[in-house]
Amino acid sequence: MYFTPPHEEIAKKKICRISGQEFFVTDRDLEFYEKISPTFAGTKYLIPSPTLCPEERMRRRLSWRNERKLYHGKCAKTGNQIISTYSHDKDYVIYDPKVWNSDDWNPFDFSANFDFSRPFFPQFNELMRRTPKPALANGFWENSDYCNQCYHLKDCYLCFCTDYSENCEYLYGSFESKNCFDCLNVEKCEYCYECIGCAHCFWAQKCTDCRDSRDIVFCFDCSGCHDCFGCTNLRNKSYYFFNEPLTEEIYKKRIEEYRKSSEKIQDPIRERVKMFMKNAIYRDTNNINCESCTGDFLHGCKNTYDSFAAKWLLDCKYISLCPGQTNNSHDIIGSLGSWDYECISVDGNSIGFSAYIYPNNTNVYYSHFVNSSHDLFGCSSLKKSHHCIMNKTYGTQEYENLCAKIIDHMRSTGEWGEFFPTEISPFWYDETVAMEHFPLSQREVVKKWWKWKWEEETSSYHGPYYEALQIDQYNEKVVGYELAQKNIEQILGGILECTVTGKPFKIIKQELVFHIEHQIQLPKKHPDQRHKERFSQRNPRKIYERTCAECHKNITTTFTPERKERIVCEECYRKLVY
């Protein structure tokens, strides 16, 4: 559902040209489109109101973002082996990120003149295919080659959309964490395993939305706690077992029994945890220090609507995955800046209909992979450039005149005001984040004339598999990285088969050390499946109206009206929990 923010009036009711769903454009939306509309050659070129509903606009942007699908390939410049988000069957020029960031090639060698006899998007697609692309979208990483959309990583493996972290594996959307494994959206955590949405936690296992806690297992919405198991909604408690207070001695005995027990004994406990969680108290939103906002997992935001997983937003709409200060922007995935519209991963001001424009850019439109530039239109893979169109440099006045003519042309073709179409995305639909948020079958994708990875995914591995051992079978001590030899060679050299998908996967040394030291059973599911299951525990990015379970006032939440959880407003939540 879409809701009219306070102090806004519906100016237009429209029908989405893809979904057929009705959506609205408010008077404030029209003011925003007018303010961000660029001026070229003395004329202001108004950005029209969108033809797609917010949901389809998000899907379109996400279809240009491959985060987790990695492939082996070769750098087109050096011939060296690389890890890439582009599979070998795509006809793109892919460079090692370090080569792409160097001065060993010239992006202006791929320039083109704009052809006014053809639409813009096919021409831009051809330019994109000619210009080199970085294999991964990373920055400042050390020994973290199998990661993507990450910055400032050290000794990390298969981490995605994760920044300023060290010695971590299988993280997504996490920040400033160390020695964490298989986590989603954790921040400033250490030694955490299978946690979701936790912050400032030390040694937490299989916990969700906990803060400032340590030595907790299977906990939900606990804060300031330590030594708790299977607990919900606790504040500043210790030695609690399923919300029951115990003596320190009894509590530690129970925990030791659990850790040493087999999976057959642990399974009933896990089922008890699931049943216990159903009776927990859930906030209508997980927003912190927000004013006049709708969405979920917002922090320090004001006048922000239909936005998710973002910090320090001001006067924004339809924003997600923004790590810091963004204002006066709409329809963005990953942003630091102001007056931006319909973009993916941008850092700068007045950027429109573009993807991967970082850092420090201004007045960039319809461009892809640009850094430290200003005044660009329809450019691909440019660095430290200005007044360019299709990777060709012009004088200031010539640039403005030509931009004006191109926009007039795009108006006639119906392209002006639209983000890059999914049809020309460098990725198959089922490779992208769109598949996670908006899953479709192969038939549905093909029907829309979008791309699907046609060939069946097959494994090149045809050797023996082995069974994951119980943790108590590792009966020798581990000191640092000096691993005991019993069963170790078999594990590090062998292959496990996912118990759900059948896909093969490996256990690496760093991961094995963590599991042995902390007495955690080795995983039996492929990393992709584990991520999928964690991701499924988060509500979709949709907002619904329902009533508080306590005071019955109207609330907006990501919990659908038919969900049975006890959903309460912020005021009732504080009364009940604190």
N, C-alpha and C positions, 0 to 999 in steps of 0.2 A: 504493500500500500504506500501511497505517497501522500504526505500531509503538508498543508499550507503552513509555513512558519508564521509565528505571530507578527503582526504589523505588515503582512504581505497580502495582496489581493490577487486573485486569479485573473490574469489578463487574456490568456488564450487556453482553450482546451484543444488538444491535438490527439491524433491517432498515430501510434508508432507504426512506421512503414514496414517493420519486420515482424513484430509480435502481434500487431493489431490492438494492443492495449491502449486504453485512454490514459493520457497524462496531461499535466497542466504546466503552463509557463506563467510565472507571477510578474507583477509589475517591477519588483526588485531584480528579477532575472533579466528583464529587458533593459533595465538601467545598467546592469553589469555588462551585458553584451555591447551596449553602446559605449561604455567606458573603455573596454578592452579593444574595441575596433581600431585597427591601425590607420594611420594617415600617410598616404603616399602622394607626392606631387601636389600637395595642397588639398587633397580630397580625402575625406574620411570614408572608409569602406566598411560599412556596417556588417557585423557578423550576424547572420540570421538566427532565429530561434531554432533549436534542434528539431530534427525530423525523427529521432529515435527517443524512446523513453529512457530514463536514467539507467535502468537495468540493462537494456541492450547497448547503451553507450559504454557501460562498464565491461560487458562481454566483448565488445569490439576492441577496446583497449587491451584487455587481458589476452586476447588472441594474438597479440604482438609480443607476448612476454613468455619466453621459455626459461624457467628457473631451475628445474630439477633434472631434465633429460640431458645427460652428458654422453659424448661419443669420443672415440679415438679418431684422430685425423692427422693431417700434415699441414704445417704452415705453408701457404702458397708462396711465400717469399723465400724461406730458408730450406724448406723440405723437411724440417725437424718434426718429430712426433709431438702432438699437442692434445690436450683435452679441450673439447669444443661443445658448444650448445647447438652446433649445426651438424647434422648428419652428412655423411659422405655423398649421399644421393641428391644433395641440393647444389644447384649451380651458382654458388656464391663464392667470392674470393675471401678466404678466411686467413687471418694472420694471428700468430702468437701475440697476446696482448702487449708484451714488452716490445715486439717489433712494431706493432701498430702505434704505440706511443712514441716511437723513435722518429728521427728525421731521415730514415733510410728510404723513404718513399715520398712521393709528391701527390697529394689528393687532387691537385689541379690538372694532373695528367688525364683525368677521367671526365673532364668538364664537357658540357654540351650546350648548344643553343636551344632555347625553347621553341617548340614547333606549335604554332597557333592553329594548325590544321588537325591537331589531335588533343584529346583530353589530357589533363595534368597527370592523373594517377598512373596511367601506363608509362608515361615518360619517366616519372619518378621511380617506378619499379625497375626500369632498365638501368637507371643511374645507380640504384641500390645494388643491383647485381654486378655492376662493373667495379664499384669502389670497394676496397678491402674493409672487412668487418673484424673487430676483435673477437677472438674465439670465446672469451668469457668477459663478463662485465664486472671486473674486480678492480680493486685499487689497494696498494700497499699490503701485500700478503707475503708471508714467508712459510715455505714448506706447507702450503695449503692449495695444491694444484687442483684438487677435485672439489672445488667450491665455486659458487657463482652468486652474483649480485651481492658481493661481500666486500667489506673494507676493513683494513687493519686487523688481519688475522695472522695467527702464528700457530703452527703445528695443529691444524684443523683438517678434518676429513669429512666430505659430503655434508657440508654446512651451506645453507642457502639463505639469502636475505639476512645475514648475520654480520654484525660489526663489532670491532674492538673486543675480540674474544681470543682465547688461547687454550690449546690442548682440548678441543671439543670435537665431538663427532655427532652427525645426524641431528643437527640443530636447524630450526627454521624460525625466521623472524625474531631473532634474539640479539641481545646487546650486552656488552661488557661482562661476559661470563667466562669462567675458567673450569676446566675439568668437568664439563657437563656432557651427558650423552642422551640421545633420543629425547629431545625436549622441543617444545613448541612455545614460542613467545615468552621466553624467560629473560629476565633482566637483572644484572648484577648478582648472579647466582654462582655458587661453587659446589662441586661434587653433587650435582643433582642428576637424577635418572628418571626418565619417562614422566617428566613434569610438564604442565600446561599452564601458562599464564602466571607463573610465580615470579616474585621479585625479592631480592635481598634475602635469599634462602641459602642455607649451608646444609649439605647432606639431606636432601629431600628426595623421596622415592615415590613415584606414581601419585603425585599431589597436583591439585588444580587450584589456581587462584589463591595461593597462600603468600604471605608477606612476612618478612622480618622473623623468620622461624628457622629452626635447625633440628636435625634428627627427627624428622617426621615421615610417616609412611601412610599412604592411602588417605590423605587428608584433603578436605575441601574448605576453602574460605576460612582458613585459620591465620591469625596474625599475632605476632609476639609470643609464639609458642615454642616449646621444645619437648622432645620425647613424647610424642603423641602418635597414636595409631588408629586409623579408621575414624577420624573425628571430623565434625563439621561445625562451622560457625563459632569456633572457640576464639577467645581473646585472652592472651597472657596466661595460658595454662601450661602445665607440665605433668607428665606421667598420667596421661588419659588414654584409655583404651575404649574405642567406640563411645566417646563422650562420658565414660565412667572414670572417676578418679581412682587411682591405685597408689599404693606405696611405691617408692622407687624400686625396691627389691622385687616386688611382684611384677611390676611392669617390665623390668629388664629380663626377668625370667621368661615371660611370655614372648618377648621379642626374640630372644635367643632361640626359643623353641620354634618360632615361625621361620627364622632364617635357616635353621638346620633341617627343616622338614622338606619332604619331597613335594613335587608339584601336585600330586594327588591329594595331599593334605592341605596344600595352600589353596587349591581351587575352591573349596567350600568357603574359605575365608574371603576370597575375592567376590564370591556371590553375595556374601553377607554385606560386604562393602557396597556393592551396587544397590542392594535393597535399602541400606542405611542412607545412601546419598539421595534417594528419592524423597525422603522426609526432611531434607535440609531446607534452609531458607535461602531463596534466591532473590537477589536484587533485580529490579526491573532493567537496570543497565549497570555496566561496570565502569561508569565514568567517574573520574576523580577531579575535583576542583574545576568543574565546568559550569558555565552560565548560559542559559538559553541555547541548549544543544539537544539534538536528537541523533541517535546512533549508539555505538557500543565501543567500549575500550578506548575512550577518549580521555586525555589528560591535559588539564590546563587550557581548555578551549572555551571560546566565547562566540556566540552568534554563529554557530556552525550546525549544519543540518544534514541528515542522511549520510553521516560519515562514520568511518570505522578504523580502529587501530591507528590512531594518530595523536600527536602531541602539539600543543601550542598553536592551534589554529584560530584564526580570527576572521570572521565574516566570510565563511567558506561553505560550499555545498558539494556533496558527492565526492568526498575525499577519502582515500584509504592508504594505509601503509606510509604515512608521512612521519619521519622521525623528529622533526623540529620545525620551527617557526615558519609558518606559511600563512599568508593573509590575502583576502580578496581574490580567491581562486575557486574555480569550479571544475569538476570532472577531472580529477588528477589521481594518479597512482604513483606515490613516491615523489615528494616535492620539497624544496626549500626555496621559497621566493614569494613573489607577489604578482597579482594580475596575470596569472597563468590560466589557460583553459584547454581542456581536452588533450592531456599529455600523460606520458609515462616517464618516470624517473628524470625529473628536471631540477636544475639548480640555477635560478636566475629570475629575471623579471620580464614581463611581457613576452611570454613564450606561448605559442598556440599551435595545436595540431601537430605535435612533435613527440619524438621518443628518444630517450637517452641523451639528453642535452645537459651536460655537466662537465666541470663546474664553471660558475661565473659567466653567464651568458645573458644577453639582452636583445630584445626585438628579433626573435628567431621564429620563423613560421614554416610549417610543413617540411621539417628537416629530421634527420636520423643520425645519431652518433656524432655529436658536435661538442667540442669543449673550448672554453675561453674565447668566445667569439661574440660578435654583435652584428645586427642588421644582415640577416641571412634569409633567403627564401628558396625552398626546394633544394636543399643541400644535403649531402651525405658524406660522413667521415671527414669533416673539416676540423682543423685545429688552429686557434689563434688567427682567425680570419675575419673579414668584415666586408660588407657590401658585395655579397656574392649571390648569384642565382645559378642553380644547377652546377655548382662548383666552379663557376666562372666569375672573376672579379670585374666590377664595373665602377666607374666614377659615381660619386654620391647622387648627382642629379639623374644620371643615366639609370642607376639602380632604381631610384624612386619611380621614374617614368615606366620602366619595364615591369616593376611589381604591380603598378596600377593596371597596365594592360593585361597582365596574367590573371589578376583577380577578376577583371571584367570577363575574361575568357572563361574562368572557372565558374562564374555566375551563370553563364550561358549553358555550361555542361552540368550544372547542379552539384559541383564539387566544392565550391566555396562554403566554408562553415562545417564541413564534414571531416572527421578524423580519417586516417588511412583505412581503407576497407580491409576487412579480414581476408578477402580474396588474394591480396598481394603480400600478406604477412610472410616473413621468411620461414615460418614454422607451420607444421601440421597442427590442426586444431587440437588433436589429442596429445600433443607435446606441451601445450601451453597451460597457463594458470586458468584460462577460461574453462578448461575441462574439469578442474577441481570445483570451481564455483557454479558452473553451469554445465553439468555433464550431459552429453548427447550421444546417441548411438551413431555408428558409422553411416547408417542410412540417412539419419536426420542431417548430419553434417554435409554429406554429398548432395542432398536435396537442396541445400542452401548455396551450393556451388563453392563451398569452402573446401579446404584441403584436409585429407586424412591419410595417415601413413598406411598405404594399401597392403604392403607385404606383411605376412605374419611374422611376429617377433619370435625369432628362434635363437637358441643359445649356441654359441660356438664351443661350449664345454661339453665333452662327452666322456669324462672320466668318472671315477667313483665318488659317491657321496658318503657322508658319515653322519651319525646321529649326534645331536648336541648332548654333552654329558651333564649329569647332575653336578651341581657345584661341590657337593661333598666328595666327589671323586678326585678333586684336586687337593690331595692330602699333604701337599708339601707347601712350604711358605714361599712367598714371593717377595723379594727385596728389590725395590725399584724396578728396573727393566731386566734384572737377572732372573729369567723365568725358569721354574722347575721343568725338567725335561720330560716328565711323565705326561704323555698325551699331548704335549705342546706342539711337537712337530706335526702330528696328525692334524691338529686343529688349524694351525697357521698355514699349512700346505694343502689342506683339503677344502671341500666345498659342502655347504649346507644347502638343503632344498627347502624352500618356503613351504610351510604346512598349509598355506591358504592358496597361493598362486602357482606353486611348483617351480618358481623362478630360482635359479642358483644364486648364492651369495657367499661372501667370505667373511671371516672374522680376522681382523688385523691385530698386530701386537699391542698397540695402544689400547684397543678395546678389550682385549683379553686380560691385560693387566688390571684394568678398572674392574672388570667383573669378578676376578679372583680376589682382589684386595677387599672388595666390598660385599663378597659372598652373594652375588647376584647371578641367577641362572643365565646361561647364554641364550640369546634370542633364537627363536625357531621360525621367525618370519622375516621376509626380505625387508630391507630398510624402506623401500617405497611403500610396502604394505603397512609397516609400522607408522609411517608418516600419515598415510591415508586414514588409519584408525584414530590417530590423535586428532587429525583435522576434522574428522566426523563428529568429534565431541564438542566442537564449537558450532554455535548456531549460524545459519546462513546470514548474509548481510542484507537482511530484509527487516522492516519495521512493521509491527502490528499494534493495534489497539486492543487492550483488554483492561480488566479492573484489578486493583490491588486485592489480594486474598484476605487482607485484614480490614482495611477501612473502606474498600470497594470504590475508591475514586478511580477515575480514568487514568491510565498510564500508557506510555508507548514502550515497547520492548521488542527484542528479537525472538522471544518465545511466542509461538503461535497460540491462538486462543484455545485450541483443543488440548494443548499440553497440560499434564496433570501436576507438574511441579508447583510448589508453593511460591508464587511470584508476588513480591510486595514492593510498594513504593519506597523511595529513599527514606522518608520519615519513619515509616513503620519498620523498615529494616534496622535503622539505628536503635529504635526502641526495643526491638526483639533481641538484637545481637549484642548491643553495648549495654 
